[in-house]
Amino acid sequence: MEVKIKSFDVDMDVKTKGIEFQVRSPDGKTHHGDLILGKGNLEWCKGRTHRGKGKKIPWKKFIEWAESV
């Protein structure tokens, strides 16, 4: 996968809008979606889904899932 940061502030703290990662196929032709890391949750926006309309998961639930794998 090719993962790019779509926007990035110089300040390393996650701000209200969060950090947005663009996920594409290795050849760069297929846009799989965007992953937004925010203060309260992670949001996966599949394909061309816009921010706020994706699948959200709270950090606590994500951590529980990641530690169980």
C-alpha atoms as one frame of an Amber mdcrd trajectory, in Angstrom:
protein
   0.000   0.000   0.000   1.025   3.565  -0.600   0.112   5.818   2.324   0.395
   9.609   2.138  -0.383  12.332   4.630  -2.874  14.634   2.920  -2.326  17.537
   5.305   0.147  17.930   8.146   0.653  20.775  10.621   4.132  21.506  11.905
   2.822  21.118  15.469   2.942  17.409  16.322  -0.132  17.420  18.587  -3.285
  16.116  16.942  -5.619  19.068  16.533  -9.400  19.142  16.206  -9.394  18.168
  12.510  -6.900  15.338  13.083  -4.366  13.901  10.665  -5.567  12.486   7.347
  -3.794   9.646   5.547  -4.533   8.806   1.916  -4.287   5.056   1.148  -3.621
   3.990  -2.463  -2.473   0.816  -4.193   1.317   0.441  -4.639   1.018   1.479
  -8.301  -0.895   4.601  -7.209  -3.821   3.920  -9.531  -6.424   2.763  -7.006
  -7.595   5.043  -4.199  -8.691   2.718  -1.371  -9.726   5.480   1.017  -8.630
   7.886   3.743  -7.837   7.235   7.395  -8.382  10.157   9.753  -6.742  10.010
  13.170  -8.433  12.379  15.585  -8.301  13.042  19.302 -11.394  10.958  20.036
 -11.457   8.339  17.304 -10.214   6.931  14.022 -12.369   7.235  10.917 -12.051
   5.107   7.770 -13.516   6.736   4.671 -13.628   4.025   2.010 -13.072   5.176
  -1.564 -14.384   8.688  -2.104 -16.401   8.833   1.136 -16.106  12.272   2.730
 -14.889  13.026   6.242 -17.720  12.650   8.745 -19.487   9.985   6.670 -16.986
   7.157   7.226 -16.797   4.370   9.805 -15.677   5.700  13.198 -14.077   3.728
  15.999 -13.073   5.121  19.411  -9.398   4.828  20.331 -10.201   2.537  23.275
 -12.019   0.042  21.044  -9.220   0.182  18.435  -6.572  -0.472  21.120  -8.571
  -3.438  22.463  -8.844  -4.866  18.935  -5.149  -4.294  18.115  -3.990  -5.945
  21.343  -6.220  -8.977  20.742  -4.805  -9.739  17.270
